[in-house]
Structures are given as C-alpha cells and as structure tokens.
Amino acid sequence: MKKGLNNKLAGQIGEYLVCAELGKRGYIATSFTGNVPEFDLIVANDNLDTIPIQVKTSRGHSWPTRANLWINVVIDEINKKQIDQGDQIISNPNLIYICVALSEPDSKQKDRYFILQKKEIQSICSANYREWMFKHNWKRPRNYKSLDNRYEINNMLEFENNWELIEEALNKP
C-alpha cells in the first residue's frame, strides 16, 4: 500500500474511532471525511448544541506539522537561517483537537486519545520547534528553509482521555 494512502486511511480510521468513542459517551458525532478545511467532525449533545472538532491521527508516537502554522518564521536567505518573530495569531484558538495514536493491529495496547485546544497545540509545537532550533542556532542542518515540526505523545500526556473538555464545551449554558 502506498504511504500517502496509508496516511489517508489512518486519518479516516482516527475520525471514525473518535466518532465511536463519542457515541459511547452519549454524543452524536459525524465525520466530514476531510472535506472541511478547519475541522473533521461535528459533535452534538441531546439539546442539539454542537461543536466542531479537528482530529489528527498517527500510526506512531508523533504528529507532523509545519512550524509556520504556529510561529511567525522568516527565512534569512543571506545567512541561511530562520528568524523567530513570535507566535502566529491563530484562528479559532479554542477549537478542540483530538489526537489519536493508533495501536498496532493485533496489539494488546489500546488506541490513545489526547484532547486539547488548538492554542495548546500551538504552545506545544512552538516550544518544541524553538527548543530544537535553538540547539542549531536557528540554522536547519540540511535545508535551511525546512519548517518541519512535530509534536509527540510525551508532550500531551496531561491531555490523555481529557473527554471533560468536550463535556464542558457542550454543556455550557
């Protein structure tokens, strides 16, 4: 199977697993299967209050992203280095993200869910990128223009199974 197809399939699996988990918790959830730019699911409670949710799925222990989604990074073409100009102003900072770490097929381990807000993802990604780039004096070793960034399970342990965030968002008066 092609790598791109695997990633797309993993994304679909993650969305449907989240829908099923939310259903077990008494919510109605439906996936848009990647057809909406900012979110993947709509979740509703019995009162028909709804919230959008973004789902990110990984077959490993980290999720890829780009640093310029979170940090205002300028490329210095002359010195071949990057310049950190502070955090980006992100849209919808309170948007709920559910990051799914898929278990291996036939594994005794369970899929893992990390539930947090977009602004918390930004904080994690910004800190990770700045820490890594600081060690390299803001010069990427191979490609000075690369903005490859990652966030990992270890960065999100406090948000594991944080289903209360969804409950709070849907039960507000």
Protein Blocks (a to p, Z undefined) as FASTA:
>chain_A
ZZklmmmmmmmmmmmmmmmmmmmnopacddeehpafkbmbdcddfkopacdddddddfbl
bdcddfklmbccdddfklopaddebjaddehklbccdddddddehiabdcddddddfklm
mmmmmmmmmmmmmmnoopafklmmbccdcddfklmmmmgoplklmmmmmmpZZ
